[in-house]
Amino acid sequence: MSTTVRPRRSVLYMPGSNARALDKARTLPADGLILDLEDAVTPDAKETAREQVVTAIAEGGYGRREIIVRTNALSTPWGKADLEAVATSGANAALIPKVDDAGMVHEALDVLDRAGAPDDLKLWCMMETAKGMLHAEAIASASPRLGGFVMGTSDLAKELNCEHTPLRLPMVTSLGLCLLAAKAYGLAILDGVYLDLSDTDGLLASCAQGREFGFDGKTLIHPKQIDAANEAFAPSEADLDWARRIVAAHKEAAAAGQGVVLVDGRLVESLHVEMAERTIALAEAIAALQA
């Protein structure tokens, strides 16, 4: 798998309190999993969920899927113990909810470091509050240990008291601020969930919109949504063919000492070559993940 491009087309939330779901996740074609200790778990099941998630990760069997554990907030009775458990669990990342500012990032990293977290354990942030939107750049630049943003669009809609419309026009400013911050600081960024499991067309449209915005993939609430996200956020055969042609043409031009090349009458510059190379790397990484 590419060391610089990791597929995150489909990232599925799985409730940590449901042992059967944690087992089933080993067989699902999602690129990543968010093993959830927060919203999907009732207060009386928090400790059981934590134990089950840590045990499931230790048992393995998830292949090359990215494993992210969403903890409870440090302001809750469970947050500190959650982060301490994730620190040495073998997960790829811890995901903290409702991040308002950079201080919350530093506080979480301090807990992870004190608990012996390895250097390659990343911290991800749920971006789902108005304060988080206003502080997106400060959060994104808070630490090199930061791995990415996950948009919590349901909580954001609640906080903004806005309509969760198909086009998500009330959220465009918030989505844009987080996208800008993530891209500026080299973070991954995942789109929020689509809640209507009966609306396939709506899901497809939401995935298409997310890719157009520039998200790396979509968070999901049910396995039936995986195929739509995988297709939407993967390069099409046409995309891949075009990318290969651009790279090949540029290589030939460079060998001939030419700085400019035309492909099908279109001017190809270095930025187009970089984009094409990333498309090819993503396709290769997806193939490796599925192998």
FENZIZI-V760482 format. One record per pair of residues at least 6 apart in sequence whose C-alpha atoms are under 8 Angstrom apart, sorted by the first residue. I is the first residue (numbers start at 0). J is the second residue. Records with the same first field share a line. If there is no record, write none. Layout:
BEGIN
I: J  J
END
This chain:
BEGIN
0: 283  284  285  287  288
1: 280  281  283  284
4: 277  280  281  284
5: 281  284  285
6: 30  215  281  284  285  288
7: 30  31  189  215  216  217
8: 29  30  215  216  217  228  229  231  232  233
9: 29  30  31  216  217  218  219  225  228  229
10: 29  30  31  32  33  216  217  218  219
11: 29  31  32  33  218  219  220  221  222  225
12: 32  33  34  35  218  219  220  221
13: 20  21  24  32  33  34  35  39  220
14: 20  21  34  35  36  39  40  48
15: 21  34  35  36  39  40  48  49  51  52
16: 36  39  40  44  45  47  48  49  51  52
17: 48
18: 51
21: 34  52  55
22: 55
24: 32  61
25: 60  61  62
26: 61
27: 222
28: 225  226  289
29: 64  225  229
30: 64  65  288
31: 64  65  66  67
32: 64  65  66  67
33: 66  67  68  69
34: 52  66  67  68  69
35: 68  69  70
36: 45  48  49  68  69  70  71  81
37: 45  69  70  71
40: 48
45: 77
46: 77
49: 81  84
53: 84  85  88
56: 88  89  90
57: 88  89
63: 288
64: 288
65: 91
66: 90  91  92
67: 90  91  92  93  94
68: 85  90  92  93  94
69: 93  94  95  96
70: 78  81  82  93  94  95  96
71: 77  78  81  95  96
72: 78  79  95  96  97
73: 79  107
79: 110
82: 93  107  110  111
83: 110  111  114
85: 93
86: 93  111  112  114  115  116  117  120
87: 114  115  116  117
90: 120
91: 119  120  121
92: 120  121  122  123  146
93: 120  121  122  123
94: 122  123  124  125
95: 107  122  123  124  125
96: 124  125  126  127
97: 124  125  126  127  128  131
98: 104  124  125  126  127  128  131
99: 126  128  129  130  131  132  134
100: 130  131  134  135  137  138
101: 134  137  138  139  141
104: 124  138  141  142
105: 141  142
108: 122
118: 144
119: 144
120: 144
121: 144  145  146
122: 144  145  146  147
123: 145  146  147  148  149
124: 147  148  149
125: 148  149  150  151
126: 132  148  149  150  151  177
127: 150  151  152  153  154  155
128: 154  155  158
129: 155  158  159
131: 138
132: 173  176  177
133: 176
135: 176  177  180
136: 177  180  181
139: 145  147  180  181  184  186
140: 184
145: 186
146: 186  187
147: 181  186  187  188  189
148: 177  181  186  187  188  189
149: 188  189  190  191  218
150: 174  188  189  190  191
151: 190  191  192
152: 191  192
153: 163  191  192
156: 162  163  170
161: 169
162: 169
163: 169
165: 201  205
166: 205  208
178: 188  213  214
181: 187  188
187: 215
188: 214  215  216
189: 214  215  216  217  218
190: 209  214  215  216  217  218
191: 217  218  219
192: 217  218  219  220
193: 202  205  219  220
194: 220
195: 201  202
196: 221  224
202: 224  227
203: 227  228  231
206: 217  227  228  231  232
207: 231  232
209: 216  217
210: 216  231  232
215: 232
216: 228  232
217: 228
219: 225
233: 281  282
234: 278  281  282
238: 278
239: 275  278  279  282
241: 275
242: 272  274  275  276  278  279
243: 275  276  279
244: 262
245: 262  267  271  272  275
246: 272  275  276
248: 260  261  262
249: 259  260  267  272
252: 258  259  260
259: 266  267  268
260: 266  267  268
261: 267
END
